[in-house]
Amino acid sequence: MGSSSSKLWLIVLLLGLAMIAEAATSMTSDDSWVLSHVGDRVEDETEMLMESEISRRTLGGRGGKYISYEALRANNVPCNRRGQSYYYCTRRTRANPYRRGCSAITRCKRYTR
């Protein structure tokens, strides 16, 4: 029984040493990452998956462009005309006009009897 318990302790000791060695090799000598912002260490693909207002602001602020204070107002609709694009609200044309023709395959043909 003494032999089996010593083997068990030896295995546990070796596993512990292996875990410590793995942790030591994965650490870098630069510890400045501890004081950085959380978003600085998030990859771009992962950041796009975040669903929060802060992440949208973070992603929007990367381009160096600014939005106006008018756009930040609550309950502000950029263009209140139906069917108009937000970018070209003053134009009189529709943003996405209906362009499909009527054919038998689209089944829009009127059948009168």
N, C-alpha and C positions, 0 to 999 in steps of 0.2 A: 504494500500500500504506500510506503514511503517513496518508492520509485515512481509510481504514477502521479503522486501529488507534486513531486519535484519536477517532473516533465511538464505538468500543467502550468506551474509557476514559471518555468523556463519559456514556454510558449507565450504566456501573457507578457512576460518581460520583453521578449523579442518583438511582439506586436506593438508594445508601447514604444520601444526604441524606433521601430519603423515609422510609427506615426509622428514621432518627434522629428525624425530626420526628414520626412516629407514636408512637414510644416516649416522647417528651417530652410529648405531649398525653395519653397514657394514664396517666402517673404523676400521683399526687395530691400536694398540698403537705403532707398529713398523713402522716408516716412512722412513726406509732405502730404501724402494722400489722406492722412488722418484729418488734417485741417481744411481740406478742400470742401467744396459744396457737393451735395449729394448728386445733383444733376450733371456734374462734371465727369463722374465715373460711369454714367449710364450710356450704353451704346446707342447709336442713332436708331437702329431697328427697334430696340426695346422702348426707346423714348416715344416713338410714334404709336406705341400700343397704350400709352398712358392716357386715361380719360379724365383729365382734370383741367380746371381753368388755368392753373399755374403752368401746367405743361404746355398748353396752347400759347400762353404768353411767352414762355421760354422759347418755343419754336418760332414764334412770330418775331421775336426780338433779335434773332440771329442775323438777319439780313442787313441790319444797320439802318433800316428804313423806319420811319415813325408814322404813327397814325394820328389823326387830328383829335382834338378834344371833343369835337362834335360827334365823332364816331363812338366815343366812349359814353355818351349820354344814355341814360336808361330810356327804354321804350322809343328808341329812335329808329324809324324805318328809312333806309337809304332812298328808296323810290317807292312812292305809294301808288303808282299806276300799275294796274294789273297787266301782266304780260310783258312788261318792260324790263330791260336789263338794269342791274344796279349801276353799271358803269356808264351807260348811255341813257339816262333817265329823261333827258330833254329831247331826245329824238322822237319822232312820231311813228317810227316803224316798230313792229313787234320784235321781241328778242328771239323767239323761236317760232317763226310762222309755220303753219301746216303746209307741207310741200308734197305730200304723197298724192299720186293720182288715183283715180278710181278705176279698178279693174276687177275682173271676176275672181282672181286669186286672193285679193284682199277682202272680198265679200262686201264691198261697199256699194256695189251696183244695186240700184233700186229695181225691184221686180214689181211691175204693175200688172194686175190681172184684169 
